[in-house]
Amino acid sequence: MRISEKGLRLDSDAEFLDTLSGKQIWALPFGLAIHQNDHQARRRFVEWAQNEIAVVPDFHKRILFSDEAHFWLNGYVNKQNCRIWSEANPQVYVETPLHPEKLTVWCALWAGGILLQKR
C-alpha cells in the first residue's frame, strides 16, 4: 500500500499497522518544551540527531509528527492547544450529556505523506 501525497485514510488500527509493517518507527513518548535557557539540551539533541543521520542517512525521512483531537457532535472540541476566550460570564451553567457522540481524528505528517485515522 503506497501513501500518496494527498494522504491515506485508515479506518482501523489494524489497517494502520499493516500499512507500516516492515518499516522501522521510532516513537518518542515524551513531551518536549523548549525554553530560552535550554541551550545544553538543544545541543545534546542536535548531536544525537547528527549521530543518527551518520548511521542512517535517511533518518530524517523516518520522523513522524502526530496529533489527535476529539470533536463532539454537539460542537465541543477537546484540544489541549485550543483556547476560546469570551466576554460572557464563565460561570454560566451549561447542561451537557454524560456521553455525547464524538469523532476522534488522528493525523501524522512524515516524509511519505499524511496519515489520517478517524474513529
KEKE-3310 file (N, C-alpha, C; in steps of 0.2 Angstrom, whole numbers, plus 5000, padded with zeros to 4 digits):
npx = (5004:5004:5008:5000:5003:4992:4988:4983:4969:4964:4955:4955:4965:4972:4973:4981:4993:4996:4999:5011:5019:5035:5042:5054:5050:5052:5046:5044:5040:5037:5034:5040:5046:5053:5064:5071:5082:5087:5099:5110:5102:5097:5108:5113:5102:5104:5117:5114:5104:5112:5121:5113:5109:5121:5123:5111:5107:5095:5087:5080:5069:5061:5055:5041:5027:5014:4997:4981:4964:4948:4932:4916:4900:4891:4897:4907:4925:4938:4953:4970:4978:4969:4961:4947:4941:4930:4918:4908:4900:4909:4904:4892:4880:4880:4871:4876:4876:4880:4888:4892:4890:4905:4919:4935:4950:4965:4981:4995:5011:5024:5039:5034:5021:5004:4996:4980:4968:4952:4941)
npy = (4994:5011:5027:5041:5058:5065:5059:5046:5037:5029:5016:5008:5002:4991:4991:5003:4998:4987:4995:5001:4990:4982:4993:5003:5011:5025:5030:5043:5044:5056:5073:5088:5103:5118:5130:5146:5145:5133:5128:5118:5106:5107:5107:5094:5087:5090:5085:5071:5069:5072:5061:5050:5053:5051:5037:5032:5037:5041:5045:5057:5055:5047:5052:5056:5066:5069:5071:5072:5074:5077:5078:5083:5079:5089:5101:5104:5105:5095:5100:5101:5112:5122:5136:5146:5162:5173:5186:5184:5178:5166:5158:5153:5141:5126:5113:5097:5082:5066:5056:5062:5060:5057:5061:5055:5061:5057:5062:5062:5068:5065:5061:5053:5057:5060:5053:5048:5045:5041:5039)
npz = (5000:4995:5001:4996:4990:4993:5005:5016:5020:5034:5042:5053:5067:5064:5050:5050:5056:5047:5036:5040:5043:5042:5042:5051:5065:5076:5091:5101:5117:5125:5130:5124:5129:5124:5131:5132:5140:5138:5132:5133:5132:5120:5112:5115:5109:5095:5093:5095:5085:5073:5075:5073:5059:5053:5055:5049:5034:5029:5040:5043:5035:5042:5053:5062:5064:5075:5080:5089:5090:5098:5092:5097:5093:5097:5095:5104:5106:5111:5113:5117:5114:5110:5114:5119:5120:5129:5131:5139:5154:5163:5172:5169:5169:5159:5152:5148:5139:5147:5140:5126:5108:5098:5087:5084:5078:5071:5066:5056:5050:5039:5029:5019:5017:5022:5036:5041:5052:5057:5071)
capx = (5000:5008:5005:5001:5004:4986:4987:4980:4963:4965:4949:4956:4972:4975:4975:4987:4999:4998:5002:5018:5023:5041:5046:5056:5047:5054:5041:5047:5034:5038:5033:5046:5045:5060:5064:5077:5088:5089:5104:5113:5098:5096:5115:5113:5098:5107:5122:5110:5101:5118:5124:5108:5110:5128:5122:5105:5107:5088:5084:5075:5063:5058:5052:5033:5024:5007:4992:4975:4959:4941:4926:4910:4895:4887:4900:4913:4931:4943:4960:4974:4980:4963:4958:4942:4940:4924:4917:4902:4901:4912:4901:4886:4879:4878:4870:4878:4875:4886:4892:4890:4894:4911:4923:4942:4954:4972:4984:5003:5015:5031:5041:5030:5014:5000:4992:4974:4963:4946:4937)
capy = (5000:5017:5033:5046:5065:5068:5056:5039:5036:5022:5016:5004:5002:4985:4994:5007:4994:4984:5000:5002:4984:4981:4999:5004:5018:5027:5034:5046:5045:5062:5080:5092:5110:5121:5136:5150:5143:5125:5128:5112:5101:5108:5104:5086:5084:5091:5080:5065:5069:5071:5054:5046:5054:5047:5030:5030:5043:5044:5046:5062:5053:5042:5056:5056:5071:5067:5074:5069:5079:5074:5083:5081:5081:5094:5107:5105:5102:5094:5100:5104:5119:5126:5141:5150:5167:5175:5191:5181:5175:5159:5154:5151:5133:5123:5106:5093:5074:5062:5053:5064:5057:5061:5059:5056:5061:5057:5064:5062:5070:5062:5062:5049:5060:5062:5048:5051:5040:5043:5034)
capz = (5000:4995:5004:4991:4993:4996:5011:5016:5025:5038:5045:5059:5070:5061:5044:5051:5057:5041:5032:5042:5044:5038:5042:5057:5068:5082:5094:5107:5121:5130:5128:5124:5129:5123:5133:5130:5144:5137:5127:5133:5130:5112:5109:5115:5104:5089:5092:5094:5078:5069:5075:5069:5052:5051:5055:5045:5030:5028:5046:5043:5032:5047:5058:5061:5068:5075:5085:5090:5093:5099:5090:5099:5088:5099:5094:5108:5103:5116:5110:5123:5112:5108:5119:5117:5125:5128:5136:5143:5161:5163:5177:5166:5169:5153:5153:5143:5140:5150:5135:5119:5102:5096:5082:5086:5072:5072:5059:5056:5044:5038:5023:5014:5016:5028:5038:5044:5055:5061:5075)
cpx = (5004:5004:5006:5002:4998:4985:4983:4975:4964:4959:4950:4964:4975:4977:4981:4993:5001:5001:5010:5022:5029:5045:5048:5054:5050:5048:5044:5041:5035:5036:5039:5045:5052:5059:5070:5083:5090:5094:5108:5109:5097:5103:5115:5108:5101:5112:5119:5108:5107:5121:5119:5108:5116:5127:5116:5104:5100:5084:5079:5069:5059:5055:5045:5031:5017:5003:4985:4970:4952:4936:4920:4905:4890:4891:4906:4919:4936:4950:4964:4976:4975:4960:4953:4941:4934:4923:4911:4904:4903:4908:4894:4885:4876:4877:4872:4877:4881:4891:4890:4893:4899:4915:4930:4946:4961:4976:4992:5006:5022:5033:5037:5023:5011:4996:4986:4970:4958:4943:4931)
cpy = (5006:5023:5038:5053:5068:5065:5049:5039:5029:5022:5011:5004:4996:4987:4998:5003:4990:4988:5001:4996:4984:4988:5000:5011:5019:5032:5037:5048:5051:5068:5084:5099:5113:5128:5140:5148:5136:5124:5121:5106:5101:5105:5097:5083:5085:5086:5073:5064:5068:5064:5049:5046:5051:5040:5028:5037:5045:5044:5051:5060:5048:5046:5057:5061:5070:5071:5071:5074:5075:5080:5080:5084:5087:5101:5108:5102:5101:5094:5104:5111:5124:5130:5145:5155:5170:5181:5189:5179:5168:5155:5151:5143:5131:5116:5102:5086:5071:5059:5055:5060:5061:5058:5060:5056:5061:5058:5064:5064:5067:5063:5058:5052:5061:5055:5051:5045:5043:5038:5037)
cpz = (5000:4997:4999:4994:4996:5003:5010:5021:5028:5042:5052:5061:5066:5054:5044:5052:5051:5036:5034:5044:5039:5039:5050:5060:5075:5085:5101:5112:5127:5126:5129:5123:5129:5126:5131:5134:5143:5132:5127:5131:5122:5109:5109:5110:5097:5088:5091:5087:5073:5069:5072:5062:5049:5051:5050:5041:5029:5034:5046:5040:5037:5053:5057:5066:5069:5080:5084:5092:5093:5097:5092:5094:5090:5098:5098:5105:5109:5113:5115:5120:5110:5114:5116:5122:5124:5133:5140:5149:5160:5168:5175:5166:5162:5154:5147:5144:5143:5145:5128:5114:5100:5091:5084:5079:5074:5066:5061:5050:5044:5031:5017:5013:5022:5029:5042:5046:5059:5065:5077)
residu = (MET:ARG:ILE:SER:GLU:LYS:GLY:LEU:ARG:LEU:ASP:SER:ASP:ALA:GLU:PHE:LEU:ASP:THR:LEU:SER:GLY:LYS:GLN:ILE:TRP:ALA:LEU:PRO:PHE:GLY:LEU:ALA:ILE:HIS:GLN:ASN:ASP:HIS:GLN:ALA:ARG:ARG:ARG:PHE:VAL:GLU:TRP:ALA:GLN:ASN:GLU:ILE:ALA:VAL:VAL:PRO:ASP:PHE:HIS:LYS:ARG:ILE:LEU:PHE:SER:ASP:GLU:ALA:HIS:PHE:TRP:LEU:ASN:GLY:TYR:VAL:ASN:LYS:GLN:ASN:CYS:ARG:ILE:TRP:SER:GLU:ALA:ASN:PRO:GLN:VAL:TYR:VAL:GLU:THR:PRO:LEU:HIS:PRO:GLU:LYS:LEU:THR:VAL:TRP:CYS:ALA:LEU:TRP:ALA:GLY:GLY:ILE:LEU:LEU:GLN:LYS:ARG)
# end
